[in-house]
Amino acid sequence: MSPTTSALPAASAHEALGHVTFLGAGPGDPGLLTLRAVEALATADVLIAEEHVLDVVRAHARTGTDTPRITADEASTSAGVPGIGDAANLVMRAARGGKRVVRAVPGDPGLDTNAAEEMLACAAEGIPFEVVPGIAAAVGVPAYAGVPLRDAQGTDVRFVEAASASTRCWTEVGASDGTVVISTTLDSAAGAAGELVAAGRKPDTPMTLTIAGTTTRQRTWQATLGTIAQVLKAAKVLPSPDGGQPVIAVVGERSAAAQREQLSWFESKPLFGWKVLVPRTKEQAASLSDRLRSYGAVPHEVPTIAVEPPRTPQQMERAVKGLVTGRYEWIAFTSVNAVKAVREKFEEYGLDARAFAGIKVAAVGEQTANALIAFGVKPDLVPSGEQSAAGLLEDWPPYDPVFDPIDRVFLPRADIATETLVAGLIDLGWEVDDVTAYRTVRASPPPAETREAIKGGGFDAVLFTSSSTVRNLVGIAGKPHNVTVIACIGPATAKTAEEHGLRVDVMAPEPSVLRLSEALADFGTRRRLASVEAGEAVTRPSERRPGSRRRRTT
């Protein structure tokens, strides 16, 4: 048999074995995943990881990806849930079946002993694999804590895994004057400090300790080797039954621990750790939630309205047919839902974005414009100033019979929309087909846990983007607790909030969701600075819970 023909079966067998990607998920922040990691997740057939790692990577996995759950907890393992020791079997079984497998591990695969063993198992069976590095916690967490590991003099840096460190290891790092980065647990941190003091480090050597690093639950304590036990006791950090949460400790005279107040960029974000209620659907809240995350907040989206088709669809059907036959000069979209309603009607008739040829298209704001662009339509008019009906009217041209062959505007909108835009267009000389494209109804109540958090002060802030969001949230979930910061998009929304017994703390200078998030961030900054100037601990609103509900003040 020739070499060419003998290679063919081997290639087929190679392909049948599938492929494994050992992927580093980093220390916890999903934003630290590499571009290559995102690409690998998007093509995976099977994703294998512990639950806390799945939380980091699953958003990038394609729909339909199999994600068998594994656990490091012995009780769960004995109860039938696959454990870390079973991960290799899951990987090998999927790869033998020709699947593209992503095995995600915390930090970097090169520092994970289980990943190394699984790589060897793949190599032994000839299963092709690749390694996608991730940011190790020992490097990423100090960066997020504002503790650089080296200075201009090139400080020596040593890394220690406390659980497996030998006496010799402690002796060596104790004798060094460099920076020591220790991976340990909250319960064992004081013991690790004691090991360094016993090995020769001075008790007054600066030490920082960071828990839940790179996440919005991150917290950092500053102390010395001699005082860390007292600092943790004062912070009421109690021993944990499971042995303690993982922490990263940084020890050293030149580790910049003393400069952390200036370098702590992450924990000093204006809304760091704030749990913010956003009473909008996930689609509507996308840009707002992204902006809140950039300020360090944890957005929690709760739909307060549901969108349904109009009770009588004939009006909408006539308007769409008129759009195709040249009845309109303009079509104006005042919401993402209006774009969705027209798009669905187009798909029902077998139409696409080409049906907008020759028609001018207006969008009330950035989000609506983005929805149109996703549909394949670039708006001709978006307000240059305020993103509202009033802002749209400011830029809308008056009807000119010389330049405008048709004087009619198609306005698909909600059943409860105001008449501002219709009246303004008529004043500009246009005829308006004001069409109900969809109905808004009150959404179902959120889960009991969310309702209790709303009423019990579990949220630090709530953003109201319209009067209807105020009425509907109170109707389906109850009134926010008095510690919750109330932020409103404009005067009308603020008035509705006050009518429901809520005190408005923040109001956007312009009726824009992005300006609303900026206003809340400014509020958080002022609140933080006031605490620092008063010598008080910086806390979130939900950490101060009086027992009464918020009442309207006069």
ZAMARGU-4260 file (C-alpha; in steps of 0.2 Angstrom, whole numbers, plus 5000, padded with zeros to 4 digits):
<rodrens>
0) 5000/5000/5000 | 5007/5017/4996 | 5010/5030/5009 | 4996/5041/5002 | 4983/5028/5004
5) 4989/5022/5021 | 4988/5040/5028 | 4969/5042/5023 | 4962/5030/5037 | 4973/5039/5050
10) 4967/5056/5045 | 4949/5050/5047 | 4952/5042/5064 | 4960/5059/5069 | 4945/5068/5064
15) 4934/5056/5073 | 4942/5059/5089 | 4936/5077/5090 | 4947/5090/5098 | 4949/5097/5116
20) 4953/5115/5120 | 4960/5118/5138 | 4954/5136/5141 | 4959/5148/5155 | 4944/5157/5162
25) 4954/5169/5172 | 4951/5175/5190 | 4933/5179/5189 | 4929/5194/5178 | 4922/5188/5161
30) 4929/5203/5153 | 4947/5196/5155 | 4943/5181/5143 | 4955/5182/5128 | 4949/5184/5110
35) 4954/5166/5107 | 4944/5160/5122 | 4929/5168/5115 | 4932/5160/5098 | 4934/5143/5105
40) 4918/5144/5116 | 4908/5150/5101 | 4912/5133/5092 | 4911/5121/5106 | 4900/5106/5106
45) 4903/5102/5124 | 4909/5114/5138 | 4915/5106/5154 | 4919/5117/5170 | 4915/5119/5188
50) 4899/5130/5191 | 4908/5145/5196 | 4919/5144/5180 | 4903/5141/5169 | 4897/5158/5176
55) 4912/5166/5168 | 4912/5158/5151 | 4894/5152/5147 | 4888/5169/5140 | 4900/5165/5125
60) 4895/5147/5122 | 4884/5145/5107 | 4866/5140/5109 | 4864/5121/5111 | 4881/5118/5119
65) 4881/5103/5131 | 4887/5109/5148 | 4888/5094/5160 | 4890/5101/5178 | 4905/5096/5188
70) 4908/5100/5206 | 4923/5101/5218 | 4911/5097/5233 | 4913/5080/5240 | 4894/5079/5246
75) 4888/5083/5228 | 4900/5071/5221 | 4894/5057/5232 | 4876/5061/5228 | 4879/5057/5209
80) 4885/5074/5202 | 4902/5072/5193 | 4917/5079/5202 | 4933/5086/5197 | 4940/5069/5197
85) 4927/5064/5184 | 4931/5079/5172 | 4944/5069/5163 | 4932/5055/5159 | 4919/5068/5153
90) 4932/5076/5142 | 4939/5059/5135 | 4921/5052/5132 | 4916/5068/5122 | 4932/5069/5112
95) 4931/5050/5107 | 4914/5054/5101 | 4921/5067/5089 | 4915/5082/5099 | 4924/5099/5100
100) 4927/5100/5119 | 4931/5115/5129 | 4938/5111/5146 | 4938/5128/5156 | 4947/5130/5172
105) 4950/5145/5183 | 4965/5155/5180 | 4977/5148/5168 | 4978/5129/5162 | 4997/5129/5165
110) 4994/5131/5183 | 4980/5119/5185 | 4986/5101/5190 | 4970/5093/5185 | 4971/5101/5167
115) 4989/5095/5166 | 4983/5077/5169 | 4969/5078/5157 | 4981/5085/5144 | 4992/5069/5146
120) 4977/5058/5145 | 4973/5066/5128 | 4991/5065/5122 | 4991/5046/5127 | 4976/5043/5116
125) 4981/5054/5102 | 4967/5066/5104 | 4972/5083/5097 | 4971/5097/5109 | 4976/5115/5112
130) 4979/5127/5126 | 4972/5144/5128 | 4981/5153/5142 | 4971/5164/5154 | 4976/5177/5167
135) 4981/5168/5183 | 4973/5174/5199 | 4990/5178/5207 | 4993/5191/5194 | 4976/5197/5189
140) 4969/5200/5207 | 4983/5211/5213 | 4981/5222/5198 | 4962/5224/5202 | 4966/5227/5220
145) 4978/5242/5215 | 4994/5233/5221 | 5008/5232/5208 | 5020/5218/5211 | 5035/5226/5204
150) 5043/5244/5206 | 5055/5254/5196 | 5069/5245/5204 | 5063/5228/5198 | 5057/5220/5214
155) 5059/5201/5215 | 5042/5193/5215 | 5039/5175/5222 | 5023/5165/5221 | 5018/5153/5234
160) 5003/5141/5235 | 5001/5140/5254 | 4992/5124/5254 | 5006/5114/5247 | 5021/5125/5253
165) 5035/5116/5262 | 5045/5123/5276 | 5059/5125/5265 | 5048/5136/5253 | 5043/5147/5268
170) 5061/5149/5273 | 5067/5154/5256 | 5053/5168/5254 | 5055/5173/5272 | 5074/5176/5269
175) 5070/5186/5253 | 5066/5205/5253 | 5055/5204/5238 | 5037/5204/5235 | 5027/5188/5240
180) 5011/5183/5232 | 5002/5170/5242 | 4987/5160/5235 | 4978/5154/5251 | 4961/5155/5260
185) 4953/5168/5271 | 4954/5156/5286 | 4972/5152/5283 | 4979/5169/5279 | 4984/5173/5296
190) 4993/5157/5297 | 5003/5161/5281 | 5008/5178/5289 | 5014/5168/5304 | 5025/5157/5293
195) 5033/5172/5285 | 5037/5180/5302 | 5044/5164/5308 | 5055/5163/5293 | 5062/5180/5296
200) 5050/5193/5289 | 5047/5208/5300 | 5030/5209/5308 | 5027/5227/5301 | 5029/5221/5283
205) 5014/5228/5273 | 5001/5215/5268 | 4985/5216/5257 | 4972/5202/5257 | 4959/5202/5243
210) 4944/5191/5242 | 4933/5188/5226 | 4946/5197/5216 | 4941/5205/5199 | 4922/5203/5203
215) 4910/5216/5210 | 4911/5206/5226 | 4930/5210/5228 | 4936/5216/5245 | 4953/5221/5250
220) 4960/5222/5268 | 4977/5232/5271 | 4987/5226/5286 | 5004/5220/5291 | 5010/5202/5294
225) 5008/5206/5313 | 4991/5213/5312 | 4982/5204/5299 | 4973/5192/5311 | 4967/5207/5321
230) 4961/5216/5305 | 4951/5201/5300 | 4944/5199/5317 | 4939/5218/5317 | 4930/5215/5301
235) 4921/5201/5308 | 4928/5188/5296 | 4923/5172/5304 | 4930/5154/5301 | 4921/5145/5287
240) 4915/5127/5288 | 4921/5124/5271 | 4939/5129/5275 | 4937/5147/5269 | 4936/5157/5252
245) 4951/5158/5241 | 4961/5174/5243 | 4976/5182/5236 | 4989/5190/5248 | 5003/5202/5243
250) 5017/5204/5255 | 5032/5216/5254 | 5040/5233/5258 | 5039/5238/5239 | 5023/5230/5234
255) 5015/5247/5233 | 5002/5242/5247 | 5005/5259/5255 | 4999/5268/5239 | 4984/5258/5237
260) 4972/5273/5240 | 4979/5281/5224 | 4980/5265/5214 | 4964/5256/5219 | 4955/5259/5203
265) 4943/5245/5203 | 4935/5245/5221 | 4934/5264/5220 | 4922/5264/5205 | 4907/5276/5209
270) 4895/5262/5210 | 4906/5247/5215 | 4896/5232/5221 | 4880/5242/5220 | 4865/5230/5215
275) 4855/5241/5203 | 4837/5236/5198 | 4833/5240/5180 | 4814/5239/5177 | 4816/5235/5158
280) 4817/5220/5147 | 4835/5213/5143 | 4833/5219/5126 | 4829/5237/5131 | 4841/5237/5145
285) 4857/5231/5136 | 4866/5248/5134 | 4860/5254/5151 | 4866/5238/5160 | 4883/5239/5151
290) 4886/5257/5156 | 4881/5252/5174 | 4894/5238/5174 | 4907/5251/5168 | 4904/5260/5184
295) 4906/5244/5195 | 4887/5241/5197 | 4878/5224/5196 | 4863/5227/5185 | 4847/5216/5188
300) 4835/5217/5174 | 4816/5215/5179 | 4803/5217/5165 | 4789/5228/5170 | 4779/5227/5154
305) 4775/5214/5141 | 4773/5217/5123 | 4758/5210/5114 | 4751/5212/5096 | 4737/5225/5093
310) 4719/5218/5096 | 4715/5223/5078 | 4729/5220/5066 | 4721/5227/5051 | 4727/5245/5053
315) 4745/5239/5054 | 4743/5228/5039 | 4736/5242/5029 | 4750/5253/5034 | 4764/5241/5029
320) 4756/5238/5012 | 4755/5257/5010 | 4773/5258/5014 | 4778/5246/5000 | 4766/5254/4988
325) 4774/5272/4991 | 4761/5280/5002 | 4773/5287/5014 | 4788/5300/5013 | 4794/5295/5031
330) 4792/5282/5044 | 4796/5286/5062 | 4801/5274/5075 | 4800/5279/5093 | 4805/5263/5101
335) 4814/5246/5099 | 4798/5238/5101 | 4791/5247/5086 | 4805/5241/5075 | 4802/5224/5081
340) 4784/5225/5077 | 4787/5231/5059 | 4800/5218/5056 | 4789/5204/5061 | 4775/5210/5050
345) 4788/5211/5036 | 4794/5193/5039 | 4775/5188/5039 | 4774/5195/5021 | 4791/5189/5015
350) 4798/5207/5015 | 4815/5213/5021 | 4824/5229/5023 | 4824/5233/5004 | 4806/5237/5006
355) 4812/5254/5014 | 4820/5259/4998 | 4815/5277/4994 | 4807/5280/5011 | 4816/5292/5024
360) 4818/5283/5041 | 4818/5292/5058 | 4823/5285/5075 | 4820/5293/5091 | 4837/5288/5099
365) 4853/5278/5099 | 4845/5261/5104 | 4831/5262/5091 | 4844/5267/5078 | 4854/5251/5083
370) 4839/5240/5081 | 4836/5247/5064 | 4854/5245/5059 | 4853/5227/5065 | 4837/5225/5053
375) 4848/5232/5039 | 4841/5250/5039 | 4852/5265/5042 | 4841/5279/5049 | 4841/5296/5040
380) 4836/5306/5055 | 4842/5303/5073 | 4840/5318/5086 | 4856/5328/5087 | 4851/5333/5105
385) 4838/5326/5117 | 4834/5308/5112 | 4815/5310/5114 | 4799/5314/5104 | 4803/5332/5107
390) 4821/5330/5102 | 4815/5322/5086 | 4803/5336/5082 | 4818/5349/5084 | 4827/5341/5070
395) 4812/5336/5059 | 4810/5346/5043 | 4794/5355/5039 | 4784/5348/5024 | 4789/5357/5008
400) 4778/5353/4993 | 4792/5357/4981 | 4804/5345/4988 | 4793/5332/4996 | 4782/5322/4984
405) 4772/5314/4997 | 4766/5323/5013 | 4762/5307/5024 | 4772/5300/5039 | 4769/5282/5045
410) 4771/5281/5064 | 4770/5264/5071 | 4769/5265/5090 | 4763/5258/5107 | 4744/5259/5111
415) 4749/5270/5126 | 4761/5282/5118 | 4758/5301/5120 | 4752/5313/5106 | 4767/5324/5107
420) 4775/5318/5091 | 4759/5317/5081 | 4754/5335/5086 | 4771/5341/5082 | 4772/5333/5064
425) 4755/5340/5060 | 4761/5358/5065 | 4776/5355/5053 | 4763/5352/5039 | 4763/5333/5038
430) 4749/5321/5038 | 4752/5306/5050 | 4745/5289/5050 | 4746/5285/5069 | 4746/5266/5070
435) 4745/5255/5085 | 4759/5243/5081 | 4759/5234/5098 | 4751/5234/5115 | 4760/5236/5132
440) 4753/5226/5146 | 4759/5224/5164 | 4772/5210/5165 | 4770/5195/5177 | 4778/5197/5195
445) 4796/5193/5196 | 4802/5178/5207 | 4798/5179/5226 | 4817/5182/5229 | 4817/5197/5219
450) 4801/5204/5226 | 4808/5202/5244 | 4824/5210/5239 | 4815/5225/5232 | 4804/5227/5247
455) 4817/5222/5260 | 4831/5234/5254 | 4842/5221/5244 | 4844/5233/5230 | 4855/5248/5232
460) 4847/5258/5218 | 4832/5257/5205 | 4832/5267/5189 | 4815/5272/5183 | 4815/5276/5164
465) 4796/5281/5163 | 4781/5284/5173 | 4774/5267/5168 | 4790/5258/5175 | 4786/5266/5192
470) 4767/5261/5192 | 4771/5243/5185 | 4785/5239/5196 | 4776/5244/5212 | 4761/5235/5205
475) 4770/5218/5202 | 4783/5219/5215 | 4779/5232/5229 | 4787/5248/5234 | 4806/5249/5235
480) 4813/5250/5253 | 4818/5267/5260 | 4837/5264/5259 | 4836/5261/5240 | 4842/5276/5230
485) 4828/5281/5218 | 4834/5288/5201 | 4822/5295/5188 | 4824/5299/5170 | 4815/5316/5170
490) 4802/5327/5180 | 4786/5317/5174 | 4794/5301/5180 | 4800/5309/5196 | 4782/5316/5199
495) 4775/5298/5197 | 4787/5291/5209 | 4783/5304/5222 | 4765/5300/5220 | 4769/5282/5225
500) 4777/5288/5241 | 4795/5287/5235 | 4808/5300/5238 | 4818/5304/5222 | 4837/5305/5225
505) 4843/5307/5207 | 4836/5314/5191 | 4844/5314/5174 | 4849/5331/5167 | 4842/5325/5151
510) 4829/5312/5147 | 4842/5299/5142 | 4846/5282/5149 | 4864/5285/5148 | 4863/5302/5156
515) 4853/5294/5170 | 4866/5281/5173 | 4879/5295/5173 | 4869/5305/5186 | 4868/5289/5197
520) 4887/5287/5196 | 4889/5305/5201 | 4878/5302/5216 | 4888/5287/5220 | 4904/5297/5219
525) 4898/5311/5230 | 4892/5298/5243 | 4909/5289/5243 | 4918/5306/5245 | 4907/5311/5259
530) 4911/5295/5269 | 4929/5296/5266 | 4930/5314/5272 | 4920/5309/5287 | 4932/5295/5291
535) 4918/5282/5289 | 4919/5266/5280 | 4912/5266/5262 | 4896/5256/5262 | 4883/5253/5249
540) 4865/5259/5253 | 4859/5241/5255 | 4871/5239/5270 | 4861/5252/5280 | 4844/5245/5282
545) 4832/5254/5294 | 4816/5245/5297 | 4804/5257/5288 | 4798/5260/5270 | 4802/5275/5261
550) 4789/5288/5263 | 4786/5304/5253 | 4793/5319/5261 | 4785/5337/5260
</rodrens>
